[in-house]
Amino acid sequence: MTIDIPIRAIIIEKSWVLMGKNINKELLDEHTKKSRELIDLAKAELELIDNKQLIELEKVREVKIKLQQEITEIEKEIF
């Protein structure tokens, strides 16, 4: 079965083959989950900026930074 992600991949049991490299599907799922959380945080951040809620904005930005670091670590393992 072929699935379109940024690059075509083939599912083989619990790993993916991407450009000739096996990728753990669980890691890829975790990356996707955290990326979606990051998008949601960015939306919340914009709303807080619009409402001038600076204390909450700072909290969201701290969570965002932590999430970006986690995503970077996952990407190192995947690619």
C-alpha positions in Angstrom: 0.0 0.0 0.0 1.4 3.4 -0.9 0.7 6.6 1.1 1.5 10.1 0.2 3.5 12.0 2.8 6.0 14.7 1.9 7.8 11.8 0.1 6.2 8.5 -1.0 6.5 5.8 1.6 5.6 2.1 1.8 4.2 0.6 5.1 5.9 -2.6 6.1 4.6 -4.0 9.4 5.5 -1.3 12.0 8.1 0.5 10.0 8.1 2.6 6.9 10.6 2.7 4.1 11.4 6.3 3.1 14.0 7.0 0.5 15.5 3.5 1.3 15.6 4.1 5.0 13.4 2.2 7.5 11.4 4.6 9.8 9.6 3.5 12.9 5.9 4.2 12.4 5.5 5.0 16.1 8.1 7.7 15.8 6.4 9.1 12.7 3.0 9.1 14.5 4.5 10.8 17.5 6.1 13.4 15.2 2.7 14.0 13.5 0.9 14.3 16.9 3.4 16.8 18.2 3.4 18.8 15.0 -0.4 19.1 15.2 -0.1 20.2 18.8 2.4 22.8 17.7 -0.1 24.1 15.1 -2.8 24.3 17.7 -0.5 26.3 20.0 0.3 28.7 17.2 -3.4 29.3 16.8 -3.8 29.9 20.5 -0.9 32.2 20.5 -2.4 34.4 17.8 -5.7 34.5 19.7 -3.9 35.6 22.9 -2.0 38.3 21.0 -5.3 39.6 19.6 -6.7 39.7 23.1 -3.5 41.2 24.6 -3.3 38.3 27.2 0.5 38.5 27.7 0.8 36.2 30.7 -1.0 33.3 29.0 0.9 34.1 25.8 4.2 33.6 27.6 3.0 30.2 28.9 1.9 29.1 25.4 5.3 30.2 24.0 7.2 28.1 26.7 5.1 25.0 25.8 5.7 25.7 22.1 9.5 25.9 22.6 9.5 22.6 24.5 7.4 20.9 21.8 9.6 22.2 19.0 12.6 20.7 20.8 10.9 17.4 21.1 9.9 17.4 17.4 13.6 18.2 16.5 14.7 15.2 18.6 12.2 12.9 16.9 13.3 14.2 13.5 16.9 13.3 14.3 15.8 9.7 15.0 13.6 9.5 11.9 15.9 11.1 9.4 
